[in-house]
């Protein structure tokens, strides 16, 4: 018998109310590494993220949704908004660095940043301003950590799709995975997605790290 405890409704609700999905967190859910949520809950989580999962790495190419202002950025990631002008430039500063390093559009940079603040940054989002302003070394460390988070997200979205495709039998959620494949993973769509992802990887350029040596952290 598995020693992993079943996940109660409060834990499931806490995950469901989060607007943006952390891909490592979702992988932990479907692979049984983070409790045992109900079959219906796992099915809903996969259905809600079906387009992103099937898109894989190509999802990280562009994102049309753009925040109306940096005020919205910090509201969405759950921080307490500060009216000080200093805080107002922190998010655009980091988004610009992400764009410089990877070429990602502002909408996707916003999503990666908000997920980083919610799931990976050690401390309240408002403390970023002070950390970035301390010295260049601290600012470099934050940006490097954000960059690593972005690549971690790319890896886990692939692991999610692989886990679904290779666990259609003998897994607690095999029926859910089979349903997901039947409803959302058509062969032509999957073939096209894999082809685009291979092309994307083969044409990938080395990230531009020169911006780390040209920091102008907000103060």
C-alpha positions as CSV (number, residue, x, y, z in Angstrom):
1,X,0.0,0.0,0.0
2,X,1.3,3.5,-0.9
3,X,2.4,5.6,2.0
4,X,1.4,8.8,0.1
5,X,-1.6,10.3,1.8
6,X,-4.8,11.3,0.0
7,X,-5.2,15.0,-0.6
8,X,-8.1,16.6,1.1
9,X,-10.5,19.1,-0.4
10,X,-8.8,22.1,1.2
11,X,-5.5,21.2,-0.4
12,X,-7.1,20.6,-3.7
13,X,-9.0,24.0,-3.5
14,X,-5.7,25.8,-2.7
15,X,-4.3,24.5,-5.9
16,X,-7.4,25.1,-8.0
17,X,-7.7,28.8,-7.1
18,X,-4.3,29.7,-8.4
19,X,-4.7,31.3,-11.8
20,X,-1.3,30.4,-13.3
21,X,-0.1,26.8,-13.4
22,X,3.3,25.8,-12.0
23,X,4.4,22.9,-14.2
24,X,6.5,21.1,-11.6
25,X,3.6,21.3,-9.3
26,X,1.2,19.8,-11.9
27,X,3.8,17.0,-12.6
28,X,4.0,16.2,-8.9
29,X,0.2,15.9,-8.8
30,X,-0.3,13.6,-11.8
31,X,2.8,11.4,-10.8
32,X,1.7,10.9,-7.2
33,X,4.6,12.8,-5.8
34,X,2.3,15.3,-4.1
35,X,-0.4,13.5,-2.3
36,X,-3.2,11.6,-4.0
37,X,-5.9,14.1,-5.3
38,X,-9.1,12.6,-6.6
39,X,-9.5,11.3,-10.1
40,X,-12.0,14.1,-10.9
41,X,-9.6,16.7,-9.7
42,X,-6.7,15.5,-11.8
43,X,-9.0,15.2,-14.8
44,X,-10.1,18.9,-14.3
45,X,-6.5,20.1,-13.9
46,X,-5.4,18.4,-17.1
47,X,-8.5,19.5,-19.0
48,X,-7.9,23.1,-17.9
49,X,-4.3,23.0,-19.2
50,X,-4.8,20.8,-22.3
51,X,-3.7,23.3,-24.9
52,X,-0.5,24.2,-23.0
53,X,0.3,20.5,-22.4
54,X,-0.1,19.5,-26.0
55,X,1.7,22.5,-27.2
56,X,4.7,21.7,-25.1
57,X,7.7,23.9,-25.7
58,X,5.9,25.9,-28.4
59,X,3.7,27.3,-25.7
60,X,6.7,29.3,-24.5
61,X,7.2,31.0,-27.8
62,X,4.5,33.6,-27.5
63,X,1.7,34.7,-25.3
64,X,-0.9,37.1,-26.4
65,X,-2.3,38.1,-23.0
66,X,-0.5,41.1,-21.7
67,X,-0.9,42.8,-18.3
68,X,-2.4,46.3,-18.4
69,X,0.2,47.6,-15.9
70,X,2.9,46.5,-13.5
71,X,0.3,47.1,-10.7
72,X,-1.8,44.2,-12.2
73,X,1.3,42.0,-12.2
74,X,1.8,42.2,-8.5
75,X,-1.9,41.9,-7.7
76,X,-2.1,38.7,-9.8
77,X,0.8,37.0,-8.0
78,X,-0.8,37.7,-4.6
79,X,1.4,40.4,-3.2
80,X,0.2,43.5,-1.3
81,X,0.5,46.4,-3.7
82,X,2.7,49.2,-2.6
83,X,1.9,52.7,-3.9
84,X,5.6,53.7,-3.9
85,X,6.9,54.4,-7.3
86,X,10.0,52.4,-6.6
87,X,8.1,49.1,-6.5
88,X,6.3,50.0,-9.7
89,X,9.4,49.5,-11.8
90,X,10.6,46.2,-10.4
91,X,8.4,43.9,-12.5
92,X,9.1,45.7,-15.8
93,X,12.8,45.6,-15.0
94,X,12.8,41.8,-14.6
95,X,10.5,41.3,-17.6
96,X,12.9,43.3,-19.7
97,X,15.8,41.1,-18.6
98,X,13.9,38.0,-19.5
99,X,13.1,39.4,-22.9
100,X,16.7,40.3,-23.4
101,X,17.9,36.8,-22.4
102,X,15.3,34.7,-24.2
103,X,13.4,36.9,-26.7
104,X,10.1,36.0,-25.0
105,X,7.2,38.3,-25.4
106,X,6.0,40.5,-22.6
107,X,2.8,38.5,-21.9
108,X,4.8,35.3,-21.4
109,X,7.5,37.1,-19.4
110,X,4.7,38.3,-17.1
111,X,3.4,34.8,-16.6
112,X,6.9,33.4,-15.9
113,X,7.7,36.2,-13.5
114,X,4.4,35.9,-11.6
115,X,4.8,32.1,-11.3
116,X,8.4,32.6,-10.1
117,X,7.2,34.9,-7.4
118,X,4.5,32.6,-6.3
119,X,6.3,29.3,-6.5
120,X,10.0,29.8,-6.4
121,X,11.1,33.1,-4.9
122,X,12.0,32.9,-1.3
123,X,10.3,35.8,0.3
124,X,7.4,38.2,-0.4
125,X,7.3,39.7,-3.9
126,X,7.6,43.2,-2.5
127,X,11.0,42.3,-1.1
128,X,12.4,42.0,-4.7
129,X,12.9,45.8,-4.9
130,X,15.2,45.9,-1.9
131,X,17.1,42.8,-3.0
132,X,17.7,44.1,-6.5
133,X,18.8,47.5,-5.2
134,X,21.4,46.1,-2.8
135,X,24.2,45.4,-5.2
136,X,24.9,44.1,-8.7
137,X,25.8,40.6,-7.4
138,X,22.4,40.2,-5.7
139,X,20.6,41.4,-8.8
140,X,22.5,39.0,-11.0
141,X,21.6,36.1,-8.6
142,X,17.9,37.0,-8.8
143,X,17.9,37.2,-12.6
144,X,19.9,33.9,-12.9
145,X,17.4,32.2,-10.6
146,X,14.5,33.5,-12.6
147,X,16.1,32.3,-15.8
148,X,16.7,28.8,-14.3
149,X,13.0,28.7,-13.2
150,X,12.0,29.5,-16.8
151,X,14.0,26.5,-18.1
152,X,12.7,24.3,-15.3
153,X,9.1,25.1,-16.4
154,X,10.0,24.0,-20.0
155,X,11.4,20.7,-18.8
156,X,8.4,19.9,-16.6
157,X,5.8,20.6,-19.3
158,X,7.5,17.9,-21.4
159,X,7.6,15.5,-18.5
160,X,3.9,16.0,-18.0
161,X,3.1,15.0,-21.5
162,X,5.5,12.1,-21.4
163,X,4.0,10.8,-18.2
164,X,0.5,10.9,-19.6
165,X,1.4,9.1,-22.8
166,X,3.4,6.3,-21.0
167,X,1.1,5.6,-18.1
168,X,-2.1,4.6,-19.7
169,X,-2.1,1.3,-17.8
170,X,-1.1,0.3,-14.3
171,X,-1.2,3.8,-12.8
172,X,-3.7,5.3,-10.3
173,X,-4.7,7.9,-13.0
174,X,-4.5,5.6,-16.0
175,X,-8.2,6.1,-16.8
176,X,-7.8,9.9,-16.6
177,X,-4.8,9.8,-18.9
178,X,-6.6,7.6,-21.4
179,X,-9.5,10.0,-21.4
180,X,-7.1,13.0,-21.9
181,X,-5.4,11.3,-24.8
182,X,-8.7,10.3,-26.4
183,X,-10.2,13.8,-26.1
184,X,-7.2,16.1,-26.6
185,X,-4.2,14.3,-28.1
186,X,-5.1,13.5,-31.7
187,X,-2.3,11.9,-33.7
188,X,-2.1,14.7,-36.3
189,X,-2.0,17.3,-33.5
190,X,0.6,15.5,-31.6
191,X,2.8,14.9,-34.6
192,X,2.6,18.6,-35.6
193,X,3.4,19.6,-32.0
194,X,6.4,17.3,-31.7
195,X,7.7,18.5,-35.1
196,X,7.4,22.1,-34.1
197,X,9.2,21.4,-30.8
198,X,12.0,19.5,-32.4
199,X,12.4,22.4,-34.9
200,X,12.3,24.9,-32.0
201,X,15.0,23.0,-30.1
202,X,17.2,22.5,-33.1
203,X,17.1,26.2,-34.0
204,X,17.5,27.5,-30.4
205,X,20.1,30.1,-29.8
206,X,22.3,30.4,-26.8
207,X,20.6,32.7,-24.2
208,X,21.9,36.2,-24.2
209,X,23.7,36.6,-20.9
210,X,25.3,40.0,-21.7
211,X,22.5,41.7,-19.9
212,X,23.8,40.3,-16.6
213,X,26.8,42.5,-17.1
214,X,24.7,45.6,-17.9
215,X,22.5,45.7,-14.9
216,X,20.7,48.9,-14.0
217,X,18.6,47.6,-11.1
218,X,15.8,49.8,-10.0
219,X,16.5,51.9,-6.9
